[in-house]
Amino acid sequence: MKKALIIFFVFLVFCGVTLTLLDVFGIWSITGTVREALETHPRIEPFLMAAEDRAEFEEEIIGLQNKLAGTKADKEELERINRSLEDLIERYQERIDELELSLGERLEEIEERDERVRQVARIYSQMKPGEAAEVLNGLDDDLVIEMFLRWEDRFAARVLAEMDSERSARLTRILSE
């Protein structure tokens, strides 16, 4: 068996050397024959490419690879920008939440103050206009205006008539604005 294998390998080497020598001396070109056979075979011909077509194809591949690298860089930049925007949105949302909470608290304070002013206005409306005017002279204009706006017109007019003329004129100007 070993002998048969050795003989077979020697035969293969002999054939290879013979074909190479025939090709080198230009007697018979095995590569030309194989190329010719491949180029004329109907199933292989569409897959063969001329050298210039191959170079053009390789240039196109390189161009597409460069474009892909640029697209990847653009994608990474867009992802970075997107993360920055998401962080910014999160910070703004936190600030909005804080402001909404603060606004809610402020609205509660305003409602409580409004209720207290309404109660005080009701108390003053039970007084005589002269007595109410005397007490109102010691309060700031904004509070007095708030009470005037809660009283009936007739009572507010009588209290205004009982007040100092200078203050009465000032309050009338503020009320008319």
C-alpha positions, 0 to 999 in steps of 0.5 A: 500500500505504501508503495502504491502511494509513493508511486502515485505521488511520484506520478503527480509530481512528474505531471506537475513538472511536465505541465510547468515545463510545457507552460514555461517554454510556451509549448502549451499553456495550461493557464491559458487553456483553463482561462479559455475554458472558463471564459467560454463556459456559459455558467461561469462567464457572467462571474468573470470580471475584466481587470478594469471593471474589477478596479472600478468595482474595488474603488466603488467598494472603498467609496461605500466603506468610507461613506459607511464610516462617515455614516457611522460617525454621523450616527454616533454624533446624532446619538450623542446629541440625542443623549444631550437633549434627553438630559436637557429635557429631564432637567427642564422637566424637573424644573417644571415639576418644581415650579408646578409644586411651587405654583400649587403652594402659592395658589393655596396661599392666595386662596387662604388669603382671599378667604381671610380678606373675604371674612374681614370684609364681611366683618367690616360690612356689619359696621357703620360706614364711619366706624369702618372708615376710621379703621380702614385709615390705618390699613394699606391701600391694596387691602382696602381696595380688596375689601371695597371690591367685595362690598356692595356698592352702596356700603362702599360708597358710604365708607368712601364718603366717611374717609379723609378726602385725600385718601378717598380720592387716591382709592377712587383713582386706584379703583378706576384703573 
